[in-house]
Amino acid sequence: MSGKPMVALALTSSVHDMMFTSDELARLRTVANLVGPVEIASPETIAPLLKEATVAITGWGTPRFDRSIIADAGSLKLVAHSAGSVKSIVSDELYERGVKVTTAASANAGPVAETAVAMMVVMLKRIPWLLSAKGDKNAIKEHWPIRELRDLCVGIISASRVGRDVIRLLKSYPRLRVLVYDPHLPAAEARGLGVELASLEDVCRCDVVSVHAPSIPETRHMLDQCTLALLPDHAVLINTSRGALIDEAALCREVKRRPLYVYLDVTDPEPPLPDSDICNHPNILLTPHITGGMNQARRDMGRLAIAETLRFLSGKPLEHEVTRDMLPTQA
């Protein structure tokens, strides 16, 4: 065995093949020995990989790094997660050992933001509802008003990674007023982003509302009967974050009551129950949690995890660390 540090690919072969290119793995092998991946990710298969590992690269399906897995991982110094949220893999024991944790969430944020803005354009144009018209222009009257993403007020719930990417993309659209509800966003930072800080109620009064908050106890059903009632008629509501942020029963009642246009990439539960009202209203569009990385962006997430690993092994500061203090506000 060479004197190189050990990096454990603590994920399944199927996830490994989705996330990493041969070129990126070759870069990693120049400075480290690799062990893994495994066919089935479980405490029994992952723990042996960690015994001599300095770094563990994790991903979707990796089990939680609790005492049962890291008991013999005395050399472990970094967990580089090649997916978004790290909440499913970290533990107090991991942080208490001084192990650093990073996430590839920023590489996943771009596709989510791009889809959110694309759906704003598509839904304001009423394109999903005009597809069945087969080119008949008389159908336009039935779905009026048809609008463009300009000269409107857009509300963003949370200046998260995705929320900030949405804000960046919206800058290319003319004459938009962008309001942001985020109790953790300082006023000076909001000014730097070119947005206005606002209450949740004021954000819900916008023409377009896009949800990008984490799912934590404080945000559960933040969009409930009271806040949903503030949406103006013909408003567009988009949720690409977490289903629990919206009271879906209240949403269905509101959409049945007046013209609202809703796009949900996430639901609660996920997938929704087949007989749920949320599946059976023409003004509610559903996709199966596909706004994040599905192909090329997954490679970007793998690249980021490897880049963080290389940075750590060369003694450079991490760029995407998630400390224990950050966890309560993470997705």
N, C-alpha and C positions, 0 to 999 in steps of 0.2 A: 504494500500500500504506500502511495506517495505521501509527501508531507502536506498535501492540499487539505483544506477543510472539507468536511462532509456536508452536502446539502441533500436533505430528504425530500423527495417529491411525494408528499403525503396526501395523495389523492388517487382516484381511480384512473385506470388506463384510458377510459373513455373521456373523462374530463381532461386528462393530460393531452390527448390528441386534439381536442377542441381548442386548447388554449396556447399551445407552444409550437413554434416552428423549429425545424431542425437547425436553422441558422442561429436562433436565439439560444437553443440548448447547447450548441457548439461553443458559443461565447461563454456560457456558464462553465462548461467543462474545461476551459483553459485555466480557470482559477480554482475549481472545486471538483471533488469526486461526487457523483450522483448515485443515489440509491432510491429505488422505487421507479414507477408507481406500482399500485397494487390492483388486483382485479376487483376486490370488494373492500371498501373502506370501513373498517371497524376498529375498535380499540385493540383487538387482538392482532390485526394486521399492521396498524400504524405504529404502535408502541415499539416494536423491534427496529423500525426504520430510524427512530429517534435516538437510539442508545449512544451513537457517536456523532450525531448531527449537530452542527453549529447553527444551521438554518433549516427551517421547514417551510417549504412552499405548499400552501394549502389551496383548496378550491371548493366548489360546490360538492356537498356530500361528505366532506371531511368531518369526522366526529369531533366533539368538543375536547379541547386540550385541558382536561381536568387531571386530578391527581392520578387516576388510573392509567392515563396515557403517558404522562410526563414523569412518573416516579423514577425511572432510570435514565431520564434525558438530562444528565448532568452538564452536558456541553452546550445545550440549546440556548441560543442568545437572541434569535430573531425568528418570528413567524411572519412570512410574507404571503398575504392572502391574495390569490389571483382572481377573487371575485369582489363583490361590493361589501355588504355589511359583515362585520367581523363578530357580531354578537353571538352567533351560533357556535363559534369555535373558541372564543376566549373564556377564561375563568379567572377567579381571584388568585388561584394557585399559580397560574401562569405569570400574572403581573407581580405577584409577591416574590417570585424568583428573579425578577428583574429582566424578564424576556421582553424585548420590544416587539411591537406588532405594527404592520403596515397593511394598507388596503389598496386595491386596484379600482376603487369606486370612481375615481376621477376619469379613468378611461371608459367607464361605462356610462358616465353622465352625458357625454356628447350625443350618442344615439338617442337617449331618452329625450333630451332637449330638442333635438332635431325633429323627432316624431311629434312632440307636443306642439311645436310651432307649425309644422306641416298640417296637423289636424286643426289648428286654429284657422288656417287659410281654407282648408277643404270644407270645414263645417260652416264658416261664415258664408261661403259660396253655396252652401246647401247641396254640395255635390253628391253625398251619399243618398240623399232623398230624391235627387233628380235622375239618378241612373236608370230607374225604371221607366222614365218618361220616353226613352228611346228617341231622343232628339226633338220631341214635341215641345216647342217653346211656350205653349199654353200652360204647361206645368209650372212655369216660373211664377205665375200669379199665385198658385196654391202655396208656394213656399217663400213668398215674400215676407220680410225684406231679405234680399241677397246683398251681402256686403263684402268689402275688402278689408284686409288688415292694415288699416290706416285711418287717421282721424277718429280713433276709438280710444277707449280707456281699457287697459289690460291690467288685471289684478293677479299678482303672484303671491301664493301662500308659501313662505319660507325662501330665504336666500341661501338655500343649500347649494351643494355642488351643481345639481341639475338646475335649480332655480337661477343660479348665476349664469349658467350657460344659456338658459332661455333668455335672460335679460340681455346678454351679449348678442344673441341672434336677432332679438327684436330691434336692435339699434339700426338694422338695415331697412326697417320699414318706416315710412315717413309719418310724422305728426302723431305719434302714439304717446299717450300719457300712461306711464307705468307706475302702478301703486304696489307696494310690497308690505305684506304683514309678516313681521318676524320680530318677536320680542327680544331676540338676541343680536339684532343688527344695530350697531351704533349709528347715530344720525350722520356722523362724518363719513362713515363708510357707505351709507346709502347715497349720499351726495356724490361720492366718487363713482358709484355704479350708475349714476344718472337717473335714479328712481326716487319716488316719494314714499317715505314711511307713512303707513296708514293703519287704522284699526282693522280687525278682521271684518267688521261690519261694513266699513267703507270699501274694502277690497271686494266684498260680495256684491256690491252695487255696480261693479264694472261690467262692460259689455262682454268681456272674456275673462274667465277665472281659471287659472291653472294651478294645480295643487302639487307641491313638491316638499312637503314636510315629512319628518320621520314619524314612524308609528311608535309613540310612547304614551304612557297613561294620560298625559296632559293634552294630547292631540286626538284622542279617541272621540269620534263623532263630533269633531269641531265644526263640521258642516252638518247641522241638525235642522229640525223644522224651523227654528227661528232664523238661522243664518241663510238657509236655502230660500226662505221667503223673501230675502232681500234681493235676490237675483232679478234683474229687469226682464221683462218679457223678451223673448228671442235671444237671451243670453246663451253663450257657449260655456259649458263647464267641462274641464278636462282633469282627469286624475290618472297620473302615471306613477304615483308614489306608493301608497299602501291603501288597501280597501277599507281598513278600519277607520280611516279619517272621515268617512262619510256615513251618515245614518242612511242606509240604503232604503229602508222602509219609508222614511221621510222624503227621500229623493223621489221615489216612485209616486208618492202622493202628490208631490209638487209638479212633476212632469205630466201627470194625468190632469192636473188642474189648469195648466196654462202652457203656452208654447216655450219650451226650453229645449236645448240641444246638448246632449251629454255624450262624452267619450270616456269610457273606463277601460284601462288596460289592467286594472287590479280590482278585485272584489273581496268581500268578506262574507262567507268563506271563499276560498279560491281553490278550484273553480266554483262558480255559484251553483246553487241547487237548480236543477232543470226546470222546476215549476216556479222558480222565483219570478216575481214581477219584473225584476231588473233584466231578465232575459226576454221579456215578452212585450216590450214597448218599442214602437218604431223610432222614437226619438232618443233612445239610449243605444249607443253603439258599443259593442264589447269586443275586445281582443284578448287572447290568452297570455297576458304578461309577456309581450314580445317587444316592447319599446326599447329595452336594454340591448346589450350586445348579443347578437344571434349568429354572427359569422365573422366578418373581418374585425369587428370591434372586440370579439373575444380574444383574437390574437393580440390586439392592443393591450388588453388586460394582462395577458400572459407576459408580454414584453415589459409592462410596468413592474410586475412582480419580480421578474428577473433583473431588471434595472435596479430595483431597490436592493435586491440581494447583492448584486455586484458593488453597489455603492457602499453597503454595510461592510462587505468583506475587504474593501479597500480603505476603510476607515473614514469614509465621507459621511456627512450628516444625511439622515433619511429625509425624503421629501413628502412622504405620505403616511407619517406615523399616526397611529391611533392610541392615545394614552388612556389610562383607566378613567381619568377625569372627563375625557371627551365622550365616553360611552353613553351617558344619559341623553345626549342630544343627537346621537347617531341613529341612522335608519335601522 
